[in-house]
Amino acid sequence: MAIKDILKDVLKHTHSLGIFDSVKVTGSVESTEIETVDADKTVILKGETHNPYPDFVDSTVGLSRMSVLQGNLQYPGFDDDTGSIKVVTQERNGENVPVEVEFGSSDGTTANYRFMSAEVINQQLKAIKFKGAEFDLNIVPSDKNLKDLNYFNSVLGQFESNFSPKTNGTDLWFHIGDGVSDRTKILISNDIDGSLKGDWKWPLDIVLRIIRLSDTGKCVLSINDEGLLQIIVDSGMAKYTYLLPAKS
């Protein structure tokens, strides 16, 4: 797993959503973990690569100014087979720690992207604790689900930004809008095992952005009746778990 591949994967599942300002990457010999939360704490992300990335073992770094990192990764001279992308380390307190990513092209063009230090990113993103949860519903969104939700989000989104999942027997419906205004309900599944009684709401646009990340088709959406929605997206390189506390 090349450094450019893992960085592209992390940016796709964080920066591309447009809600995260910074990301913490923590490495060990067992795994490389990715954590972040948006300013409003609408979405908490905890990710883990399927294989540890060697340059981050026993280190913590922060990614900020992610548009700069993405721009460097997309530059053809750095991204093609003749370019080079590597992590540069520096000795601090007797240990070699990652400090930046160095980019180079065959014609001599270079760029350097600086990591946030462990001290700074740990201050910005406090430890994200999640002990796990039991979920009442687990579904794999279909292409039709995504098309229908995208369509009605474009119709109602400027007036109603949230959706509310409701169950009726084995049917799961997503409701947009309420009884005193414009509204629609969309059938998500007619074969669920579980039920919801709470009147929970989540931001539809953000949920759709996350689901769209699953170009491999490996996406599971889970809801519990205590007001937590979880979306797991497996990119093939890493598993990203998005946690969205409900709006009551």
Secondary structure, 3 states (H helix, E strand, C coil): CCHHHHHHHHHHHCHHHCCCCCEEEEECCCCEEEEEECCCCCCEEEEEECCCCHHHECCEEEECCHHHHHHHHHCHHHHCCCCEEEEEEEEECCEEEEEEEEEECCCCCEEEEECECHHHHHHHCCCCCCCCCCCCEEECCCHHHHHHHHHHHHHHCCCCCEEEEEEECCEEEEEECCCCCCCEEEEEECCCCCCCCCCCEEEHHHHHHHHHCCCCCCEEEEEECCCEEEEEEECCCEEEEEEEECEC
